[in-house]
């Protein structure tokens, strides 16, 4: 789809949406505050994880593919620092039925059907919300309180820190109040 065709597609099928870059993601969302939408938390429970996407794929190809299952509420395309896609995205549809339809009908479909050897089958599954990260190689003299204090200075929503030792040294499992 050419840029002008994509622009027309956006105007026709997705008026009132914008694309913003935030925290290593290109986020396609409504211009209206989506997080305050009364249905957002319910819809978020049925978030879809899309993987095995080509690294040069952007919204102009992804949106028409995903819209085959229904209306989209939000897409988060995960990006590299270089500006290319990491080959994965998270999608929230406007309704639960569309989410189930996406998993059933789009999983193992080809997003590009050119016959090129680079064409890939896209994997579409339900997302698992993970609100924990492991930080490796923590200085051994650091206490839990020191690690938590340093993380709170740089990150939001840290709720718990647990230190553990393995063959590589001291590590920390950090729990956040949400997976964002």
N, C-alpha and C positions, 0 to 999 in steps of 0.2 A: 504494500500500500504506500503510495507516494505521500510526501508531507501534506500536499493540498487535499488528497483523498482522506487522509487521517484527520485533518482539520474539519472537513465536512462531516466525517463520521462522528467526531466529538460533538459538533453542533447539533446533529440530528439525533444521536442516540444518548448522549451524555452531557446535556446542557448543564451549566452550573458547576462543572468540575474543574479542578486545577491539578497541576503536577508540581510538587515541591521537592527539593532535596533536603534531607534531614538525617543526621546520624548514619551516614553510609547507605541510605536508602533513597530511592526515587519513589515518592508516595503520590499516588493518584487518588484524589479524594474530593468530596463535595466541598465547595467554597464555604458552605455553612459549617459551623463547628461540629464535626462528626462525633467527637468524643462525648459531647453533651446530648447527642441524639438519644431519646428515651429507649430505643431498641438496640443501641450499640453493644451493650454488654451481653445481651441475649444472642445477638447475631455473631458476636466475637467467639462464642462457644463453638460455632460451626465454621471456624476459619479453615481455609484450605491451604495446603502447602503444595506448591508446584515446583518441581525440580527437573533437572536435565534439560534446561533451556539453553539455547545457543548463547554464547557470551556477547554476541553483537546484536542481540534481540532487545527491542525497546517496546514502548507502549503501542506504537503504530501496528505491530504485529500481534502483541500479546492481548490487547483489549478485544479485537474482533474474535480471536480464538476463545477467550474466556466468556464473552457475551453470548456464545452459543448455548450456554447453560442457564443464563438469566441475567437480571440486572445486578450490577456490581455496586457495592457500597464503598469499598476501599481496596487498593492494591498497594503492596509494599514490595518493590523490586529491589533486591539486595545488590549493592554495587561494590566494585573494587575501588581502591584509591585512584586507579588509572582512569576511571570513568566507564569501564566496561561492566557488564552484568556478571555477577557470580554464578549465574545460571539457576537462580531460585527466586521465588516470589511467594508472598502470603496474600491471600485473597479473602475478603469478606463480601458475601453476596447479600442482597437486600432481604432474602428470605431463606429459610432452612431448606425448602424444596430445591432451590437452585443449587445450593451447596451439595446436596446429595446427587443431583443430576450431573454436576461437574465431575464428581468422583466417579460416577458410573459411566458417563459418556466421553469424558475427555482424557481419562487415564489411558496411557499407551497410544494415544493419537499422535500423529505427526503435526507439528506446528508449521513446518514448511514441507510441502509435498513436491519438491522440485526434482526428485530423483537423484539429487546430489548425495555423494557418500557422506557428507557432513550432516544430513538430515537425521534428527533424533526423535525417538518416541519420548513424549513428555510424560512425566510421572505426576499424578494428581492424587493426593491423599488428604485425610483430615490432619490438621496441624495438632501437635502436642505442645501445649503451653508449658514452657520450662522457665522457672524463675530462679535457677541456680547456675552459677558459674564457678569454675575452679581456677584459682590463680596459683601458678607454680613458682618455685624458687623464692619463697618469702625468706628474708633474712632470719636466721635461727634465733637471734636475740629479741625479735619483736614479740610482743604479747598480743593477745586477741584484741584487747582494748586499743592498742596502738594501730593495729591493722585496720580495725573498724573505723577509727578516727580518720586515718589517711584516706580510706575508701570514701567515707562520707564527705570529705572535702572535694572529691573529684566526681563522685557518682551520686545519683539520687535513689531513694527508696531502698537502701540497704537495711535489712531487718535482722540478719544474723550472720555471724562469722564463726566457722569452726576450723581450727588448725589441725593438720594431720601430717605425719611424717611417712615418707616412703623411701625407696632406694635413691631417689633423686634429691631428697632434702625435705624441707618444710613447705607445705602447701596449704592453701586456704579454700574451703568451700564457702562461697558467699551466697546468701539467699536474699532475694529482692522481693518487695511487695507485689511487683508485677513483672512480666517478662519483657516489657518494653525497654 
